[in-house]
Amino acid sequence: MINLVELIADEDDCAFDQRCKFGHRVEGHAVYCHNEKWKDAPRKCRQTWYWGEGKKGYQDSDCPGYKPNPELLEQA
């Protein structure tokens, strides 16, 4: 599936810099999940970025498609 928002967004405003390796941030819009587990990927992520960090039941790691982003682990 093609995501029009990601296609037209400025490259400088996008990054795979989320806790989940599948999360692609489009600045000022949303984070899109690129996990091929979902038949409608890429789709908007509905985890921490959406609900706010720290709310019970809405942590990134609670998502069945979550995988830690190795690039963030290397920076820590």
Order of alpha helices (4+ residues) and beta strands (2+ residues): alpha-beta-beta-beta-beta-alpha-alpha
